């Protein structure tokens, strides 16, 4: 039992199409230098979207559905903890960054999956994003 099919006319299904695109990263920090550093370090492997505050980040995250969100904790409008909580169930790969002390319990309670303490080595940034 055979059949003829024009293989060239087939389009990849959603799972295949998803696997062919580059993963996306939303980097959220009110410090433009930090955002640019992350773009420079990870831009070869991710489509990077930038936001300077939590409210803008929330809107961009809901619009673009990035694979990973890397967010500073202290930001105007909406802090990193609140952003992670707002994205829970929508984007479950949120990594927080901070130069201040924050408890691991607060990170876990927010729904974030990781914490980078600033200043962090570039290898730690790469590893944290690669691990999620």
N, CA, C and O atoms as a MOPAC input file, in Angstrom:
PM7 MOZYME 1SCF
protein

 N      0.85300 1    -1.15600 1     0.00000 1
 C      0.00000 1     0.00000 1     0.00000 1
 C      0.90700 1     1.22900 1     0.00000 1
 O      1.62400 1     1.45800 1     0.97400 1
 N      0.89200 1     1.99900 1    -1.04000 1
 C      1.73600 1     3.17300 1    -1.12500 1
 C      0.91800 1     4.42100 1    -1.36100 1
 O     -0.28100 1     4.35600 1    -1.62900 1
 N      1.57100 1     5.54100 1    -1.26100 1
 C      0.89300 1     6.80800 1    -1.54800 1
 C      1.92400 1     7.79200 1    -2.03700 1
 O      3.10700 1     7.68100 1    -1.71600 1
 N      1.48000 1     8.74100 1    -2.80400 1
 C      2.36100 1     9.76800 1    -3.31900 1
 C      2.17900 1    11.03400 1    -2.49200 1
 O      1.05900 1    11.42000 1    -2.15800 1
 N      3.29600 1    11.66900 1    -2.16800 1
 C      3.22500 1    12.90400 1    -1.40100 1
 C      4.31600 1    13.83000 1    -1.89100 1
 O      5.46000 1    13.41300 1    -2.07600 1
 N      3.96800 1    15.07200 1    -2.09800 1
 C      4.94300 1    16.07900 1    -2.48900 1
 C      5.61400 1    16.59500 1    -1.21100 1
 O      5.09100 1    17.48500 1    -0.54000 1
 N      6.77700 1    16.02600 1    -0.88600 1
 C      7.47700 1    16.36300 1     0.34900 1
 C      7.86000 1    17.84300 1     0.39000 1
 O      7.87300 1    18.43900 1     1.46700 1
 N      8.16500 1    18.43300 1    -0.73200 1
 C      8.56100 1    19.84100 1    -0.77400 1
 C      7.43600 1    20.77400 1    -0.33000 1
 O      7.69600 1    21.89200 1     0.11500 1
 N      6.18600 1    20.31900 1    -0.44800 1
 C      5.06300 1    21.17900 1    -0.07200 1
 C      4.76100 1    21.13100 1     1.42100 1
 O      3.95000 1    21.91700 1     1.91200 1
 N      5.39400 1    20.23000 1     2.14000 1
 C      5.13200 1    20.12100 1     3.57200 1
 C      5.80600 1    21.25100 1     4.33300 1
 O      6.93600 1    21.63500 1     4.03100 1
 N      5.11200 1    21.76600 1     5.30200 1
 C      5.68800 1    22.78500 1     6.18300 1
 C      5.92300 1    22.14000 1     7.53200 1
 O      5.18300 1    21.23700 1     7.92400 1
 N      6.94900 1    22.59200 1     8.25400 1
 C      7.19000 1    22.00700 1     9.56800 1
 C      6.02400 1    22.31500 1    10.49800 1
 O      5.42900 1    23.39100 1    10.43600 1
 N      5.70900 1    21.35200 1    11.35900 1
 C      4.67200 1    21.55100 1    12.36000 1
 C      5.17300 1    22.47800 1    13.45200 1
 O      6.33800 1    22.87300 1    13.43700 1
 N      4.30800 1    22.83400 1    14.40600 1
 C      4.69300 1    23.78200 1    15.45600 1
 C      5.92400 1    23.35200 1    16.24000 1
 O      6.78400 1    24.18100 1    16.53700 1
 N      6.02300 1    22.06300 1    16.58200 1
 C      7.16700 1    21.61400 1    17.37400 1
 C      8.46400 1    21.74400 1    16.58500 1
 O      9.48800 1    22.15400 1    17.13200 1
 N      8.42100 1    21.39900 1    15.31300 1
 C      9.62000 1    21.49200 1    14.47700 1
 C      9.96800 1    22.95400 1    14.23800 1
 O     11.13200 1    23.33900 1    14.35000 1
 N      8.98400 1    23.76300 1    13.91400 1
 C      9.23800 1    25.18300 1    13.67100 1
 C      9.82100 1    25.83600 1    14.91000 1
 O     10.72100 1    26.66900 1    14.80700 1
 N      9.31500 1    25.46500 1    16.09200 1
 C      9.82200 1    26.02900 1    17.34300 1
 C     11.28900 1    25.65300 1    17.54000 1
 O     12.08500 1    26.47900 1    17.98600 1
 N     11.65100 1    24.40900 1    17.20800 1
 C     13.01500 1    23.96900 1    17.44500 1
 C     13.99700 1    24.58700 1    16.45300 1
 O     15.20300 1    24.57600 1    16.70100 1
 N     13.50500 1    25.12800 1    15.33000 1
 C     14.38500 1    25.71500 1    14.32900 1
 C     14.73800 1    27.16200 1    14.63800 1
 O     15.71600 1    27.68000 1    14.09800 1
 N     13.97400 1    27.82100 1    15.48500 1
 C     14.24200 1    29.21700 1    15.78000 1
 C     15.22500 1    29.33400 1    16.94900 1
 O     15.38000 1    28.41800 1    17.75700 1
 N     15.87600 1    30.48700 1    17.00400 1
 C     16.77000 1    30.74700 1    18.13400 1
 C     15.93400 1    31.02100 1    19.37600 1
 O     14.85600 1    31.60700 1    19.27800 1
 N     16.41700 1    30.60600 1    20.54000 1
 C     15.67900 1    30.93300 1    21.75500 1
 C     15.74300 1    32.44200 1    22.01000 1
 O     16.65800 1    33.12600 1    21.55400 1
 N     14.75900 1    32.93800 1    22.74400 1
 C     14.71400 1    34.37200 1    23.02400 1
 C     14.94500 1    34.62300 1    24.50800 1
 O     14.60800 1    33.79900 1    25.35900 1
 N     15.52400 1    35.77400 1    24.79200 1
 C     15.87100 1    36.18900 1    26.14900 1
 C     15.40100 1    37.61400 1    26.34700 1
 O     15.73900 1    38.49900 1    25.56000 1
 N     14.62500 1    37.84100 1    27.39000 1
 C     14.24000 1    39.19300 1    27.77900 1
 C     15.13300 1    39.59000 1    28.93700 1
 O     15.08200 1    38.97200 1    30.00000 1
 N     15.94900 1    40.61400 1    28.74500 1
 C     16.81200 1    41.11600 1    29.81400 1
 C     16.21300 1    42.41400 1    30.33500 1
 O     15.93000 1    43.33900 1    29.57300 1
 N     16.02500 1    42.46400 1    31.65600 1
 C     15.34200 1    43.57500 1    32.30100 1
 C     16.25700 1    44.18200 1    33.34900 1
 O     16.60200 1    43.53600 1    34.33800 1
 N     16.64500 1    45.42100 1    33.12600 1
 C     17.49900 1    46.12200 1    34.08900 1
 C     17.39700 1    47.60700 1    33.80400 1
 O     17.39300 1    48.02100 1    32.64500 1
 N     17.31500 1    48.40900 1    34.85100 1
 C     17.25300 1    49.85000 1    34.63600 1
 C     18.61200 1    50.42800 1    34.27800 1
 O     18.71900 1    51.59800 1    33.91000 1
 N     19.66200 1    49.60000 1    34.38600 1
 C     21.00000 1    50.02100 1    33.98900 1
 C     21.25600 1    49.57500 1    32.54800 1
 O     21.36500 1    48.38200 1    32.26400 1
 N     21.34800 1    50.55000 1    31.64900 1
 C     21.50800 1    50.24800 1    30.22500 1
 C     22.80800 1    49.50400 1    29.95200 1
 O     22.85700 1    48.67300 1    29.04500 1
 N     23.86000 1    49.78000 1    30.71300 1
 C     25.13500 1    49.08300 1    30.50700 1
 C     25.00700 1    47.58900 1    30.77800 1
 O     25.58400 1    46.77200 1    30.06100 1
 N     24.25300 1    47.23400 1    31.81000 1
 C     24.03900 1    45.81700 1    32.11000 1
 C     23.28000 1    45.14000 1    30.98300 1
 O     23.63600 1    44.03800 1    30.56400 1
 N     22.22800 1    45.79900 1    30.48800 1
 C     21.46100 1    45.22400 1    29.37900 1
 C     22.34800 1    45.02100 1    28.15600 1
 O     22.26600 1    43.98200 1    27.50000 1
 N     23.18300 1    45.98800 1    27.84500 1
 C     24.04900 1    45.88400 1    26.66400 1
 C     25.10800 1    44.80500 1    26.85300 1
 O     25.46500 1    44.11300 1    25.89900 1
 N     25.61300 1    44.65800 1    28.07700 1
 C     26.59700 1    43.61000 1    28.35300 1
 C     25.97300 1    42.23200 1    28.12500 1
 O     26.58000 1    41.36800 1    27.49300 1
 N     24.77100 1    42.03400 1    28.63600 1
 C     24.08800 1    40.74900 1    28.44100 1
 C     23.86200 1    40.49900 1    26.95700 1
 O     24.07800 1    39.38600 1    26.47800 1
 N     23.42800 1    41.52100 1    26.22500 1
 C     23.22100 1    41.37300 1    24.77700 1
 C     24.53000 1    40.98900 1    24.08900 1
 O     24.54300 1    40.12200 1    23.21500 1
 N     25.61800 1    41.62500 1    24.47800 1
 C     26.91200 1    41.33900 1    23.86700 1
 C     27.36300 1    39.91100 1    24.15800 1
 O     27.90500 1    39.24000 1    23.28000 1
 N     27.14200 1    39.44600 1    25.37800 1
 C     27.60500 1    38.11900 1    25.78900 1
 C     26.71100 1    37.00900 1    25.22600 1
 O     27.21300 1    35.96900 1    24.80000 1
 N     25.40000 1    37.22200 1    25.22200 1
 C     24.47400 1    36.15200 1    24.85200 1
 C     23.80100 1    36.33300 1    23.49400 1
 O     23.05600 1    35.46100 1    23.04600 1
 N     24.06300 1    37.46200 1    22.84100 1
 C     23.39000 1    37.77300 1    21.58100 1
 C     23.69600 1    36.82600 1    20.44100 1
 O     22.93000 1    36.76300 1    19.47900 1
 N     24.79500 1    36.08500 1    20.51700 1
 C     25.10000 1    35.11400 1    19.46500 1
 C     24.21000 1    33.88000 1    19.55100 1
 O     24.05500 1    33.15100 1    18.57200 1
 N     23.62600 1    33.64800 1    20.72600 1
 C     22.84200 1    32.43500 1    20.93900 1
 C     21.35600 1    32.69400 1    21.18900 1
 O     20.53700 1    31.77900 1    21.11500 1
 N     21.01900 1    33.94700 1    21.48500 1
 C     19.64100 1    34.30000 1    21.80400 1
 C     19.20600 1    35.52600 1    21.01900 1
 O     20.01700 1    36.39400 1    20.69500 1
 N     17.92900 1    35.58500 1    20.72100 1
 C     17.32600 1    36.83400 1    20.26400 1
 C     17.03500 1    37.60400 1    21.54700 1
 O     16.20100 1    37.18400 1    22.34900 1
 N     17.71500 1    38.72500 1    21.74200 1
 C     17.63100 1    39.46400 1    23.00100 1
 C     16.64000 1    40.62100 1    22.87100 1
 O     16.70300 1    41.41400 1    21.93200 1
 N     15.73700 1    40.69500 1    23.82800 1
 C     14.78000 1    41.78600 1    23.95700 1
 C     15.15700 1    42.51900 1    25.23900 1
 O     15.49900 1    41.88000 1    26.23400 1
 N     15.10100 1    43.83900 1    25.23200 1
 C     15.50800 1    44.61300 1    26.40400 1
 C     14.36400 1    45.43700 1    26.95900 1
 O     13.51200 1    45.92800 1    26.21900 1
 N     14.36000 1    45.58100 1    28.28800 1
 C     13.41200 1    46.46500 1    28.96500 1
 C     14.13300 1    47.13900 1    30.13000 1
 O     14.96800 1    46.52900 1    30.79700 1
 N     13.79300 1    48.41300 1    30.36300 1
 C     14.43200 1    49.18500 1    31.42100 1
 C     13.65200 1    49.25300 1    32.71700 1
 O     14.13400 1    49.81800 1    33.69900 1
 N     12.44900 1    48.68400 1    32.74000 1
 C     11.66700 1    48.65500 1    33.97700 1
 C     10.73100 1    47.45100 1    33.94700 1
 O     10.51900 1    46.83600 1    32.90100 1
 N     10.18100 1    47.12900 1    35.10600 1
 C      9.36200 1    45.93500 1    35.24400 1
 C      8.05300 1    45.96200 1    34.49200 1
 O      7.63300 1    44.93300 1    33.96200 1
 N      7.39300 1    47.10500 1    34.42800 1
 C      6.11200 1    47.17200 1    33.71300 1
 C      6.29300 1    46.97600 1    32.21400 1
 O      5.51900 1    46.26200 1    31.57600 1
 N      7.31200 1    47.61100 1    31.65800 1
 C      7.61200 1    47.41300 1    30.24100 1
 C      7.97700 1    45.95800 1    29.99200 1
 O      7.56000 1    45.36700 1    28.99500 1
 N      8.75600 1    45.38300 1    30.90000 1
 C      9.15600 1    43.98100 1    30.77000 1
 C      7.94700 1    43.05700 1    30.79000 1
 O      7.88300 1    42.10700 1    30.01000 1
 N      6.98900 1    43.32200 1    31.67200 1
 C      5.79300 1    42.49000 1    31.74700 1
 C      5.03800 1    42.53100 1    30.42100 1
 O      4.61700 1    41.49300 1    29.91000 1
 N      4.87000 1    43.71100 1    29.87300 1
 C      4.17000 1    43.84800 1    28.59200 1
 C      4.92900 1    43.11500 1    27.47900 1
 O      4.32000 1    42.40100 1    26.68100 1
 N      6.24500 1    43.28700 1    27.42300 1
 C      7.04400 1    42.62400 1    26.38600 1
 C      7.03000 1    41.10700 1    26.55300 1
 O      6.97700 1    40.37100 1    25.56800 1
 N      7.07600 1    40.64100 1    27.80500 1
 C      7.06100 1    39.20000 1    28.06300 1
 C      5.74500 1    38.57900 1    27.61200 1
 O      5.73600 1    37.50000 1    27.01900 1
 N      4.63900 1    39.25500 1    27.88900 1
 C      3.33800 1    38.72100 1    27.48200 1
 C      3.15400 1    38.77200 1    25.97100 1
 O      2.47100 1    37.92500 1    25.39600 1
 N      3.75900 1    39.75600 1    25.33400 1
 C      3.66200 1    39.89400 1    23.87900 1
 C      4.54900 1    38.88600 1    23.15100 1
 O      4.10700 1    38.23300 1    22.20600 1
 N      5.80000 1    38.76300 1    23.59000 1
 C      6.78800 1    37.96200 1    22.86100 1
 C      6.99400 1    36.55300 1    23.41200 1
 O      7.53200 1    35.69300 1    22.71400 1
 N      6.58100 1    36.30600 1    24.63500 1
 C      6.75900 1    35.00600 1    25.28600 1
 C      8.20100 1    34.49200 1    25.15400 1
 O      8.43000 1    33.44800 1    24.54300 1
 N      9.17200 1    35.21700 1    25.72200 1
 C     10.56600 1    34.78000 1    25.60800 1
 C     10.79200 1    33.44700 1    26.31600 1
 O     10.03800 1    33.07000 1    27.21300 1
 N     11.82400 1    32.75300 1    25.90600 1
 C     12.16000 1    31.47600 1    26.52900 1
 C     12.71200 1    31.67000 1    27.93100 1
 O     12.46500 1    30.85700 1    28.82200 1
 N     13.45900 1    32.74900 1    28.12500 1
 C     14.08300 1    33.03900 1    29.41600 1
 C     13.94600 1    34.52800 1    29.70400 1
 O     14.04000 1    35.35700 1    28.80000 1
 N     13.72100 1    34.85800 1    30.98000 1
 C     13.71500 1    36.24600 1    31.43000 1
 C     14.83800 1    36.39200 1    32.45700 1
 O     14.91500 1    35.62900 1    33.42000 1
 N     15.69600 1    37.37100 1    32.24300 1
 C     16.78900 1    37.68900 1    33.15600 1
 C     16.50300 1    39.08600 1    33.68500 1
 O     16.59000 1    40.06100 1    32.93900 1
 N     16.15900 1    39.19300 1    34.97500 1
 C     15.67800 1    40.46000 1    35.50900 1
 C     16.42000 1    40.89300 1    36.76400 1
 O     16.69900 1    40.09000 1    37.65400 1
 N     16.72900 1    42.18100 1    36.81300 1
 C     17.24800 1    42.77600 1    38.02900 1
 C     16.14300 1    42.73400 1    39.07900 1
 O     14.96000 1    42.72800 1    38.73900 1
 N     16.52700 1    42.70500 1    40.35400 1
 C     15.53400 1    42.70600 1    41.42500 1
 C     15.00400 1    44.11800 1    41.65400 1
 O     13.79200 1    44.33000 1    41.68900 1
 N     15.90500 1    45.07900 1    41.81100 1
 C     15.48400 1    46.45500 1    42.10800 1
 C     15.33500 1    47.25000 1    40.82600 1
 O     16.30700 1    47.55200 1    40.13300 1
 N     14.07000 1    47.58300 1    40.52900 1
 C     13.76800 1    48.36700 1    39.33400 1
 C     12.58700 1    49.27100 1    39.61900 1
 O     11.80000 1    49.01100 1    40.52900 1
 N     12.46600 1    50.33700 1    38.83600 1
 C     11.28900 1    51.19200 1    38.98900 1
 C     10.03000 1    50.48900 1    38.47600 1
 O     10.10200 1    49.56000 1    37.67100 1
 N      8.90300 1    50.94200 1    38.95100 1
 C      7.58500 1    50.49500 1    38.51100 1
 C      7.19800 1    49.11900 1    39.03400 1
 O      6.16000 1    48.98800 1    39.68400 1
 N      7.98900 1    48.10200 1    38.77600 1
 C      7.67200 1    46.73200 1    39.17500 1
 C      9.00100 1    46.02900 1    39.39900 1
 O      9.80300 1    45.92100 1    38.47200 1
 N      9.25000 1    45.54500 1    40.62500 1
 C     10.56000 1    44.93400 1    40.88700 1
 C     10.61600 1    43.50800 1    40.32200 1
 O      9.61200 1    42.96600 1    39.86000 1
 N     11.79900 1    42.92500 1    40.37100 1
 C     12.01200 1    41.60200 1    39.79000 1
 C     11.17600 1    40.51100 1    40.43100 1
 O     10.70700 1    39.60200 1    39.74500 1
 N     10.98200 1    40.59400 1    41.76000 1
 C     10.15000 1    39.59400 1    42.42700 1
 C      8.71600 1    39.65500 1    41.91300 1
 O      8.12000 1    38.62600 1    41.59500 1
 N      8.16800 1    40.86000 1    41.83400 1
 C      6.79200 1    41.02900 1    41.35900 1
 C      6.66900 1    40.61100 1    39.89500 1
 O      5.65200 1    40.04400 1    39.49500 1
 N      7.69600 1    40.88700 1    39.09700 1
 C      7.68100 1    40.47000 1    37.69600 1
 C      7.64900 1    38.95200 1    37.60000 1
 O      6.85900 1    38.39400 1    36.83900 1
 N      8.50300 1    38.28100 1    38.36800 1
 C      8.52900 1    36.81300 1    38.34900 1
 C      7.18300 1    36.24600 1    38.78000 1
 O      6.69700 1    35.28300 1    38.18600 1
 N      6.57700 1    36.83500 1    39.80700 1
 C      5.26600 1    36.37500 1    40.27000 1
 C      4.20100 1    36.58300 1    39.19300 1
 O      3.35100 1    35.72000 1    38.97700 1
 N      4.25300 1    37.73700 1    38.51700 1
 C      3.26900 1    38.03900 1    37.47500 1
 C      3.40000 1    37.09200 1    36.28100 1
 O      2.41400 1    36.81000 1    35.59900 1
 N      4.60900 1    36.60600 1    36.03200 1
 C      4.84000 1    35.72700 1    34.88600 1
 C      4.65800 1    34.24800 1    35.21400 1
 O      4.69200 1    33.40900 1    34.31400 1
 N      4.46500 1    33.91500 1    36.49300 1
 C      4.31400 1    32.51400 1    36.90700 1
 C      3.19300 1    31.86000 1    36.11100 1
 O      2.10100 1    32.41100 1    35.96900 1
 N      3.48600 1    30.69900 1    35.60700 1
 C      2.51000 1    29.97200 1    34.81200 1
 C      2.51300 1    30.35800 1    33.34200 1
 O      1.94100 1    29.65200 1    32.51100 1
 N      3.15000 1    31.47100 1    33.01800 1
 C      3.24900 1    31.92500 1    31.63100 1
 C      4.66300 1    31.69000 1    31.12800 1
 O      4.87300 1    31.06800 1    30.08600 1
 N      5.63000 1    32.19800 1    31.88600 1
 C      7.05300 1    32.00600 1    31.57900 1
 C      7.69700 1    31.54800 1    32.87400 1
 O      7.80800 1    32.31900 1    33.82700 1
 N      8.11400 1    30.31300 1    32.90900 1
 C      8.61700 1    29.72400 1    34.14500 1
 C     10.14000 1    29.69700 1    34.22800 1
 O     10.70400 1    28.99900 1    35.07000 1
 N     10.80100 1    30.44500 1    33.36800 1
 C     12.26300 1    30.47800 1    33.36500 1
 C     12.71100 1    31.91100 1    33.61500 1
 O     13.19200 1    32.59200 1    32.71000 1
 N     12.54900 1    32.35700 1    34.85400 1
 C     12.94800 1    33.70000 1    35.24900 1
 C     14.15500 1    33.57700 1    36.16900 1
 O     14.12500 1    32.85400 1    37.16500 1
 N     15.21600 1    34.29700 1    35.81700 1
 C     16.42700 1    34.35600 1    36.63700 1
 C     16.53800 1    35.78900 1    37.13100 1
 O     16.44100 1    36.73000 1    36.34400 1
 N     16.74100 1    35.95700 1    38.43200 1
 C     16.87800 1    37.28800 1    39.01100 1
 C     18.34800 1    37.63400 1    39.18400 1
 O     19.18800 1    36.75500 1    39.37900 1
 N     18.65000 1    38.93200 1    39.10900 1
 C     19.99400 1    39.45300 1    39.33400 1
 C     19.90200 1    40.51900 1    40.42600 1
 O     18.92500 1    41.26500 1    40.48800 1
 N     20.91500 1    40.59000 1    41.28200 1
 C     20.91300 1    41.63000 1    42.30400 1
 C     22.30800 1    41.89300 1    42.82600 1
 O     23.16100 1    41.00500 1    42.84800 1
 N     22.52600 1    43.12600 1    43.24500 1
 C     23.75800 1    43.50100 1    43.92700 1
 C     23.52600 1    43.52800 1    45.43600 1
 O     24.47100 1    43.66900 1    46.21200 1
 N     22.27900 1    43.39200 1    45.84400 1
 C     21.90000 1    43.41900 1    47.24700 1
 C     21.69100 1    41.99900 1    47.75700 1
 O     21.55200 1    41.05400 1    46.98000 1
 N     21.67300 1    41.87400 1    49.07300 1
 C     21.36000 1    40.57600 1    49.64900 1
 C     19.86400 1    40.31200 1    49.47800 1
 O     19.03100 1    41.15900 1    49.79700 1
 N     19.54600 1    39.14200 1    48.97800 1
 C     18.16000 1    38.67800 1    48.95300 1
 C     18.16900 1    37.22900 1    49.41200 1
 O     19.11200 1    36.48600 1    49.14200 1
 N     17.12900 1    36.84200 1    50.09600 1
 C     17.08300 1    35.46700 1    50.59000 1
 C     16.67000 1    34.52600 1    49.46700 1
 O     15.88300 1    34.87700 1    48.58900 1
 N     17.21200 1    33.34700 1    49.52200 1
 C     16.84900 1    32.31300 1    48.54400 1
 C     15.35900 1    31.99800 1    48.66200 1
 O     14.70400 1    31.68100 1    47.66900 1
 N     14.83000 1    32.08700 1    49.87900 1
 C     13.39700 1    31.82800 1    50.07500 1
 C     12.55300 1    32.82500 1    49.29200 1
 O     11.53000 1    32.45200 1    48.71700 1
 N     12.97500 1    34.10200 1    49.26100 1
 C     12.23400 1    35.11300 1    48.49700 1
 C     12.30600 1    34.81700 1    47.00000 1
 O     11.32900 1    35.00400 1    46.27400 1
 N     13.46100 1    34.35800 1    46.54900 1
 C     13.62300 1    34.00900 1    45.13300 1
 C     12.67800 1    32.86600 1    44.77800 1
 O     11.96300 1    32.93100 1    43.77800 1
 N     12.67800 1    31.83200 1    45.59100 1
 C     11.82600 1    30.67400 1    45.33400 1
 C     10.35000 1    31.06300 1    45.40600 1
 O      9.55100 1    30.63200 1    44.57400 1
 N      9.98700 1    31.88000 1    46.40400 1
 C      8.59000 1    32.29500 1    46.57000 1
 C      8.09400 1    33.10100 1    45.37300 1
 O      6.90500 1    33.06800 1    45.05300 1
 N      8.99300 1    33.82200 1    44.71300 1
 C      8.59000 1    34.62900 1    43.56000 1
 C      8.33000 1    33.78100 1    42.32200 1
 O      7.68600 1    34.23300 1    41.37500 1
 N      8.82900 1    32.55800 1    42.33500 1
 C      8.68900 1    31.69500 1    41.16300 1
 C      9.91200 1    31.70600 1    40.27000 1
 O      9.95200 1    30.99000 1    39.27000 1
 N     10.91500 1    32.50900 1    40.61500 1
 C     12.15500 1    32.54000 1    39.82900 1
 C     12.89900 1    31.22600 1    40.00200 1
 O     12.76200 1    30.55700 1    41.02700 1
 N     13.68400 1    30.85900 1    39.00000 1
 C     14.41300 1    29.59200 1    39.03700 1
 C     15.88700 1    29.77000 1    39.36800 1
 O     16.61100 1    28.78500 1    39.50800 1
 N     16.33900 1    31.01200 1    39.49500 1
 C     17.74400 1    31.22500 1    39.80300 1
 C     18.01800 1    32.63800 1    40.23900 1
 O     17.17600 1    33.52700 1    40.11500 1
 N     19.23300 1    32.82900 1    40.76200 1
 C     19.67900 1    34.13800 1    41.22700 1
 C     21.14300 1    34.31800 1    40.86300 1
 O     21.97400 1    33.45300 1    41.13900 1
 N     21.44800 1    35.44300 1    40.24600 1
 C     22.83700 1    35.83200 1    39.97100 1
 C     23.14800 1    37.03100 1    40.84300 1
 O     22.41400 1    38.02000 1    40.83500 1
 N     24.22200 1    36.94700 1    41.58600 1
 C     24.62000 1    38.05900 1    42.43600 1
 C     25.62100 1    38.92000 1    41.69000 1
 O     26.65900 1    38.43600 1    41.24000 1
 N     25.29500 1    40.22800 1    41.56000 1
 C     26.16100 1    41.17700 1    40.86000 1
 C     27.29600 1    41.60100 1    41.78600 1
 O     27.07500 1    41.72800 1    42.99000 1
 N     28.46900 1    41.81800 1    41.28300 1
 C     28.88800 1    41.52400 1    39.90700 1
 C     29.10900 1    40.02600 1    39.76200 1
 O     29.64600 1    39.38200 1    40.66400 1
 N     28.70400 1    39.48400 1    38.65000 1
 C     28.84200 1    38.06000 1    38.41600 1
 C     29.83900 1    37.82900 1    37.29500 1
 O     29.94500 1    38.64400 1    36.37800 1
 N     30.57700 1    36.71200 1    37.36300 1
 C     31.47700 1    36.38300 1    36.25100 1
 C     30.64600 1    36.05000 1    35.01300 1
 O     29.54400 1    35.51300 1    35.12400 1
 N     31.16700 1    36.36400 1    33.86300 1
 C     30.44600 1    36.09900 1    32.62100 1
 C     30.13700 1    34.61900 1    32.45700 1
 O     29.11500 1    34.25300 1    31.87600 1
 N     31.01600 1    33.77400 1    32.96600 1
 C     30.76000 1    32.32900 1    32.88700 1
 C     29.52500 1    31.95700 1    33.71000 1
 O     28.79000 1    31.04700 1    33.32800 1
 N     29.28500 1    32.63600 1    34.82200 1
 C     28.09500 1    32.37000 1    35.64200 1
 C     26.83300 1    32.78700 1    34.89300 1
 O     25.81200 1    32.10500 1    34.96800 1
 N     26.90100 1    33.90000 1    34.17500 1
 C     25.76700 1    34.34800 1    33.37100 1
 C     25.43300 1    33.31400 1    32.30600 1
 O     24.28000 1    32.91000 1    32.15500 1
 N     26.45000 1    32.89300 1    31.57400 1
 C     26.23400 1    31.89000 1    30.52400 1
 C     25.66100 1    30.59900 1    31.10400 1
 O     24.72200 1    30.03000 1    30.54800 1
 N     26.22800 1    30.13700 1    32.22300 1
 C     25.77500 1    28.88600 1    32.83000 1
 C     24.35000 1    28.98500 1    33.35300 1
 O     23.56200 1    28.05500 1    33.18000 1
 N     24.01000 1    30.10100 1    33.99000 1
 C     22.66400 1    30.26400 1    34.54000 1
 C     21.61100 1    30.22000 1    33.44600 1
 O     20.57400 1    29.57700 1    33.60600 1
 N     21.87000 1    30.89300 1    32.34500 1
 C     20.90300 1    30.91900 1    31.24200 1
 C     20.87000 1    29.57100 1    30.53600 1
 O     19.79900 1    29.10100 1    30.15400 1
 N     22.02400 1    28.94600 1    30.35700 1
 C     22.07300 1    27.64400 1    29.67600 1
 C     21.36100 1    26.56100 1    30.49700 1
 O     20.77700 1    25.63800 1    29.92900 1
 N     21.40800 1    26.67000 1    31.80800 1
 C     20.81000 1    25.65100 1    32.66300 1
 C     19.29000 1    25.67200 1    32.68300 1
 O     18.66400 1    24.69200 1    33.08600 1
 N     18.68900 1    26.77700 1    32.25300 1
 C     17.22300 1    26.80300 1    32.22100 1
 C     16.75900 1    26.62700 1    30.79600 1
 O     15.55600 1    26.61800 1    30.53500 1

